């Protein structure tokens, strides 16, 4: 679905992307993870033909990105920042604009608003929407065209947990329909829940990639098993054959309340590799 080889991009004397390689299969959710300023949005703009790049090759749908036709581009949905929402217009009228641009029948508008839970806000001006409702309107705009390829740039940034879970549900529904999804986020927990594969991007370079659970296992240096007993006691065991017998004994006694392995989270892996934690744009702004 997406193939990128040795992508490099500079702004003036600053290299923003350096030697980026990607191979994203149809029907998967791919997560590009990194802090604000790592180059995530720049890479999306290159893949979607919004930015030129100094060297490398990008293919989408098996074609060089420069050769994509209008029909190809109508199969791509892009949700970035607050772009494309007109404050004084109602939710329905916002979608009418994009229905006209992409040749989508107006009958899709009510259906899409219902799909994202905004059917009761169809006549409400966008300026009166909550942040979560506004995010759903932005998502409705790209879902209205039934895209084969969907780019979501920080789709849940700054949203409350309930709205975040709702957006996750909508994303998973698109995957079930066969849509390929390219997701950028600084939220490692979100990536672990949604993504089939992830790439960690730092200072313009991909420093690790793979399925989230595989990436975490690769950095499981401790290889410990952590057990919390019904007595309140915590036990730490080595990951070996002796521990298997000990765990079996505790299970037979019925004293095990929880049991966990010690592999790190994606956040912990990122910190180990870069020495820095992930920050959202809002955290950077108000730091």
HELIX and SHEET records of a PDB file:
HELIX    1   1 UNK A   40  UNK A   47  1                                   8    
HELIX    2   2 UNK A   65  UNK A   67  5                                   3    
HELIX    3   3 UNK A   70  UNK A   73  1                                   4    
HELIX    4   4 UNK A   91  UNK A  102  1                                  12    
HELIX    5   5 UNK A  107  UNK A  115  1                                   9    
HELIX    6   6 UNK A  119  UNK A  121  5                                   3    
HELIX    7   7 UNK A  126  UNK A  128  5                                   3    
HELIX    8   8 UNK A  131  UNK A  143  1                                  13    
HELIX    9   9 UNK A  161  UNK A  176  1                                  16    
HELIX   10  10 UNK A  188  UNK A  194  1                                   7    
HELIX   11  11 UNK A  212  UNK A  218  1                                   7    
HELIX   12  12 UNK A  241  UNK A  253  1                                  13    
HELIX   13  13 UNK A  266  UNK A  274  1                                   9    
HELIX   14  14 UNK A  281  UNK A  286  1                                   6    
SHEET    1   A 4 UNK A  14  UNK A  24  0                                        
SHEET    2   A 4 UNK A   2  UNK A  11 -1                                        
SHEET    3   A 4 UNK A  55  UNK A  60 -1                                        
SHEET    4   A 4 UNK A  63  UNK A  64 -1                                        
SHEET    1   B 6 UNK A  76  UNK A  80  0                                        
SHEET    2   B 6 UNK A 149  UNK A 153  1                                        
SHEET    3   B 6 UNK A 180  UNK A 185  1                                        
SHEET    4   B 6 UNK A  29  UNK A  33  1                                        
SHEET    5   B 6 UNK A 197  UNK A 202  1                                        
SHEET    6   B 6 UNK A 205  UNK A 210 -1                                        
SHEET    1   C 3 UNK A 234  UNK A 238  0                                        
SHEET    2   C 3 UNK A 224  UNK A 229 -1                                        
SHEET    3   C 3 UNK A 256  UNK A 261 -1                                        
END                                                                             
